[in-house]
Structures are given as C-alpha cells and as structure tokens.
Amino acid sequence: MHTPSGHLTYCTNIHPGESWSEHFAQLQQFIPAVKSQVSPDKPFGIGLRLSNLASLELSKEAPLNAFREWLRENDCYVFTMNGFPYGGFHRERVKDQVHTPDWATAERVAYTIRLFRILAALLPEGMEGGVSTSPLSYRIWHRCGEEHKSVMESATLNMLLVVEQLISIHKSGGPLLHLDVEPEPDGMLENSKEYLDWYFQHLLPAGVMMFTDKFGMTEEEATLAIKNHVQLCYDVCHFAVSYEDPKVVLERLHFFGLKVGKIQISAALKGLFPKEGREPVINAFAAFDEKIYLHQVIARMSNDQKVHYPDMPEALADAGRADLEEWRAHFHVPVFVQDFGVLTSTRDDISRVLALQAAKPFTQHLEVETYTWEVLPPGLKQEMGGSIAREMKWVLQQLELS
C-alpha cells in the first residue's frame, strides 16, 4: 500500500511453495485477507518472492497474464521482489545453501535477469522497482585471501551484466529498476563498511570501465547509472546483529551519494548475559536453535570486542565465556513482540529507521520480512494471516508516531 513514507508490503517468502502454482495458491489464500485488514480501500502492494522454478514458470505468457489479471481484480500490485533465496526455502534444510548459487555463477545472473523481466511486466506505470539479492557469496566458503578476491571480482562482473540489462531497459523507455544488495552476517558483504569498500573499490571501477565502452557514457554518467541501478537493501535485523547504528549507516550512504532501494523491516533476537545465573538466557536462546535456517550470532564482550559464530550451536557451545555480555542472533522474530521471556529483540532499531524514513524518506520501498513463523518455538506460533496483518499495522503505527 502507498503511505506518505513509501510503498509498504510484506515479503511473500513467508509462504511456502516452490512452484508457481503452489506459491500462487498461497497468495490467493492470504493476500486478500491481509488486504482487507490493513488496506481495504486502497491498492495493496506485494513483495513477491519467486524461486528459480517459479520464475521459469511465471515467465510464460499465459501464467503471467493470469497473474496480472488477478492483481487487477484484487486491487493489488507488485513493486519489489526478493531474489536472495534461489531454491527451496521452507520445510527443508536451507542453512548456508541460501547463498547457492552465488554471484560467481551464471545461474544467479540468469535468475536475477528473469526476475527483473517479470517485475518490469508487472510494475505499475511510473513506478520504480527493485529486486533484493545476496551479498555476493558466503564468506566461510572462501576463507583464502586469493580465492576471496577472485570470487569477489567474478561476482562483481556478473552483477554488472545484470546492471547492463537494467540500463538498457531504462534507456529504451522502460522503468527504473534497481538491484538491492543485502549485506548479512557471514555474507561476503557483511556490514556497511564492507558494502562501501566493495562499491568504491570493485563495483564502480569495473562498472565505469564497462559502461563507458558499452554505452559511450562519460565517467560521470556511468557512475550515476550504477548508483541508480545498484542500491542497498537495508535489512534492519542484519545491521542490528552487526551492532550498526542506523543513523550512522544512513549518513555514510548519503555522504557517498549511495541510495537505499528497500528497507526490509525485521527484528533480531537479543539477550544480555548477567554475571551470575546465565542458564535461563542460554536456555532461552537454545529454544530458537532450529534446523532450517542459519542463525548467525555476534557476541559483544566486556571489552566491546565482537565474536562471530556461524550458527546457533557454535554460540551455545561457547556460552560459558566469563567476558560475555550480549548476544544478537540472526533470527527474524515477530516485530510486534518486544520481549521473549528473558530475551528481547532489536525492534528499537526498526523504530529508529522508520522515524528517519518518516522524517525524510530515503527510499520508496518498505517490506516487512518475518519468514520464520513455521520454525518459531511453539509458544510463539500464531495464525499466519493475522500475524502478517499485526506486523503491518505495527509498522503503520510507528510511521504515524514518527
């Protein structure tokens, strides 16, 4: 839905179904009900997630036309897509395979271009569209310095092949489309510093060289084109797990003239460790240790040092450290809940980001992304449709209070 602060939606990666028919059935079941609760009299925006299989199926004329007609009949529109998970994302082990295939592969390029073509066909006239994507690769796969450098270079060049397509679409009168890169813990791009370093040391130099030759642009024109078509996906959970101050991140981006393509509105799990009696905190985190998704943990120690754990089991095994003060875990918890027993969430970071957005919008795309309803501890599981609506209503309230 359109608000004074931008288009607000939720990401359909919450719904299972890897084929288009399976996923569309979920959309038909849930979206009209959610719309009736949060946007009964206005068009309702959709943040569409398609697996590679579903994208192949929806690329065909008949299902695409049928979906377009369904959108019209239900007063809905698609303005953003989630292109991070390529394959299965529910009811099977995902873990680090969420990064497969990474940006060093031709499969990732073809999938992302296909998503943009679908988005361009669905996007309302005059509206910009974005596809969020992975932070190049999973850093733990590429620990060697030379291998890391090689993968980053090939991934960057592959990403520029997509940008070339987006520039061509826009130059031929099509919509402005942007690839929204999503840093996350243990991604090859993990935080704002790494994103900025990559952007200015790898993406811009290679892109300017490519596009001055390909399109006959000046260096300034090529730089502007890249900044328009490669933007940041600000996943609030991910940046909170890395202990990054939202205001500082956004000020850095503004200083360097970089844009935010989308805010993914999500909260991380957080816990403080007392000097004595830590067992309740440890046990509370252990209740969120499940087998489907990665739940990276970054610990803050008494000297403010940060210790990274690739998943919850590794953190739990090291929970006896005397200098441990806080854990933040990559587990997208419901944004309308502040406390989880002895644990809390990083929901305050969402409020801060939304306050900055409401005061001076820095993006047009806002997307709630809590995809973990099926793997929450039993006491937290609620009816999905009502929970989605509660999350969106909470976000609307934050924007109105800002």
N, C-alpha and C positions, 0 to 999 in steps of 0.2 A: 504494500500500500504506500501511497505517497504521503509524506509528512513534511512539515516545514524544514526538517533536518535531513530529508532524503528519502529514498525508497527503502522501506523496511520489509523484510521477509524472514523466513526460516529456511534452513538448508534441508532439502529432501534426502540427504544422506542418512537421516534418522529412520527412513523407511527401507525395509529390505526389498529384494527383488533385483536380480542382476540382468534379466532380460527386460526388454522394453515393455512387453505385455504384463509382466509381473509388477514392474515398478509403476506403470500407468494405473494398474488396478489399485495400488496403494494411494496414488494421488487422487483418484476418483473417490476413494473411501474417506480420506482425511481432509483434503483441502476445502471442499465446500463447507464442511462442519466448522473448521477453524475460521474460515472467512466470515461465516455467519456470526461468530462471536467477537471478532476483532475489526472487521471491515465490512459490515453488512451492506452499506450504501455506497461504497467506493471500490474501484478496481483493486484486486488483490495481487500483489507481486509474488512470484515464485522464484526461489533459489534452487535451480534444478541440478541434481546430481545424476549423471549417467555413467554407468560402467562402460568399458570399451564395447562389450557386446551390445548393450542397449543403444550406444551411439551409432553402431553399424546399422542396427535395425531402424532407428528413427531417422537415419539419413535417407531412407527410401521415401519416395514421393507420397505414397498412399498413407502410411502412418503419420508422416509429418503433417499432411493436410488434415488428417483426422484430429490430431492433437491441437492444431491451430484452431480448428472449429470448436473443439471442446473448451479451449481457453476463451474464445469469444462467447460461447453460450454461458460460461460460468463467471464472466466478468473478471478474468484473470490475465496476467501477462508474465512473461519471463524476462528478467533483466540481468541476471547473474547466474553463473554456473560454477559448480565445484569440480575441477578437473584434477584434483590431487589423487584420490584413490582410483586406480585403473581397473582393478578386477574385483573379486568378491570382497564385501565389506561387512557382512553380517553372518552370524551363526557358523562361522568357520574361523580358524586361526589366521589373523592378519599380521599382528606384530610388525616386524621391520619390513615385511613384504608390501606394506602400504607404499613404499618408495619404488616398487618394481612395476614396470620398467622405469629406470631413471632417465634423466635428461641426456645421458650419453648414448641413448638408443634411438633408432629410427622409429620404433613403435610409439614412444612418447610423443615424438613430433607429429606423427600421423594422427594419433588420438586427439591431440590438442587442436590441430587444424580442423579436424572433423567437428569438434565441439563448437569452435568458433563459427563454422559454416551453419550449423544448426541454430546457434544463437542469433546470427545475422538474419536468418529466415524468420525467427520468432519475435525479434525485438520490435517494440512499437516504434513508429517513425519519430525521428527527432531525439531518441533516447540513446545514451551510450551504454555499452555492455561490457562485462568483464568475465573472465574465467580465471579462478584461482588455481594455483598449481604448486607442485612440490618445490622445496628449496634445493633443486638440482639433483641431490642424491642423499644417501645415508652415510654420514662421515665415518661410522665404525667399519664400513666395508672398505674404506680407502685410507688406512692409517699411514701408509708410507708417503713421505713427502712428495716424491716424484709421481707416484700414482695419483695422489690427491690433486696435484697440479694438472696432470693430464686429463683426468675426469672433469675437472672444473673447466678447462679450456674447451673440450669437446662438447660438454653440456651447454656452455655459453653459446658456442657456434650453432648448435642445434636449436637453441631457443631463438636465436636471431633469424633462423629460417622461418619460424612462426611469425616473428615480428615483420619480416618481409611481406608475408601474406596480408597482415593487418594493415600495413602501409598501403599496399596495392588496393585493398578493399576501400579504404578511406579516400585515396586519390581518385578512385573511379566513381565517387559519389555515394559510397556505402557508409554505414555508421562508424563512429569512433569506437573501436574495440581495444581493450587493454588486457594484457596478461598480468595477473596479480600474483606476485611471488610471495609465498607464505613461509617465512622462517619458523622453525620449531626446534626444540631441544634435540641435539644429535643430528639435525639436518646439516648438510654441508654449509648451509647458511643458517645460523642458529639465532642470531640476535641482530640488533640494529647496526652495530659496528661492522659485523661481517657482511651484512647486506650492503652497506655503504662502500666498504672496501671492494667488494665484488663489482658493484655498479660502476665505480670510477676506475678501477684497475683492470677490469676484464670486459664488462659489457659495453661501456661507452667506447673504449679504444677500438675494439673489434667491430662494433656496430657502425661507428662513423666511417671506418675504412670500407666496410661492405656497402653502405648506402650512398656514400659519395660516388662510388663506382657504379652501383646498380641503378640508381635513380638520378644521377647527376646533381645531387644535392650539394650545397655548401656544408662545411663542417657544422655551422650553427643550425642549419635546417635539419641535418641528420641527428644532431644532439637533441633538438626539440622533438623530433619524431620518436626517438627512443624513449624520451621522458614521458611522452603521451601514451605510448603503447606498452611500456613495461612499468608497472606500478607495484606498490606494496599491498599485500593482503595483511592487514593488521589484525591478527588473531589475538584477542586480549588475553586468553588463557596462556598462550605460548609465551608472550612477552612477560606476563606476570610470573610464570615459572622461572624465567631468567632474571627476575628481580629488576626489571627495567621500569623506570618512571615514565608513564605515558606522556607527560608534558615534555620531558626531555627528548624522547623519541620523536615526537611530532615537531619540536623546534629544530632538531637536527635535519629532518627531512625538508622542512620549509627553508632552512638556511641554504641547502644544496639544490633547491628547486625541484625536489622529487615529490611525486604525488602518491596519495593513498587511494587505491582502486576500490577497496572494500574493507569495512570493519566486520570481522567475524566476532559476534558477541558471545563470549564463552567465559566460564569461570573455572579456575583450577582448584584443586584440593590443597588445603593449607593446614599445618599443625605446628604449634610451639611445644618444645620439649622442656619440661621443668627439670630442675636439678635432681629432684627426688621423685620417685613414683612415675616412671616413664611408661610402664606397661600398658596403661589404658590408651595412651597415644599410639604406641606401636600396634596394639591390637586393633585399634580403630582404622589405621592405615591398612593393616593386613586384610580387613574386610573388603577393601576395594581392589585387592590383588586378584585379577581375573585373567583368563587365558586367551582372550580375543585380541585386545589392543595393547600397544605399547603404552606404558605409564612411566615415562622418564621422571626421575626425581632429582631435584637440585637442592642440596642441603646448604644451609648457612651456618657456619661455625662461629664460635665465640670471638674469633679474631676477624670476622667478616669474610673469611675465605669461603669460596663456593666449591663444593664437591659434587660431581656429576655421577649419577647412576643410570645405566641404560634402561632399567626397568625396575618395577617394584621389588621383586625378590632380592636383587643385589642391594637395594637400600635397606630392606628389612634385615639382611644378614649383617649389616654394618651399623645397626641402630644402637649398639652399646657404646659408641664413642662418647667420651666424657665431655668433649668440647662442642657437642651438637646442640644447636639452639632452635633450628626451624627446618621443616621440610616443605617444599612445594612440589606437588605431583601433577603430571600431565594426565589428569582425569577430568573430562568435561562434566561437571556436576550441574544440576539444575540451577538456573540463575535466580529463580525466585526464592531459593533457600539460602540463608546466611550461615546457619550452624548445623553441623552434622555430629551431634554429640560433643565429644571433646575436640573435634576438628571444626574448622571454619572453611571459608572459601576466599578466593581473591575477588569477590564480587565488587568490592570497593573500587577496584581498578576499572571495572565496567562503568560505574557511576562517574568516575573521573573522565574517562574517554568520552562518554556521552555528553557530559557537561561541556567539554571542549568543542564537541561536534555541534551541540545546540547553540553555543555562543557564536561560533564562526565555522560553519560547515567546511570540512576539508575533504569530503567525499560525498558521493550521491548514493552509495550503496551500503546498506546495513543489513546484516544477516545473522540471525540467532543460529548458533551451531552447537546444539547438545545432541550428540548421536549415540549416547551411551545408555539410553533408557533400558534396553534389554539386559545390560550387564550390571546395573546398579545393585547394591545389596538389597535383599528382599524388603526391608522396611521402608525403602525409598522409592520402590517401583509404584508408579501411578498410571492411570489410564492415559494413553498417549495423546489422543486428540485434545483432551482437557489440559494436559500438561503443556503442549505446544502453545495453546491459547494463553495460558497463565504466563508463560515466558514472554510472549509478545506484549501482553498487557503490562507486565512489569517494566519492559523496555520503554513503552509509550509513556508510562508514568514517570520514569527517570527523565525522559526528554522534556516532558511538561514541567517538571520541577526545576530543570536547569535554568 
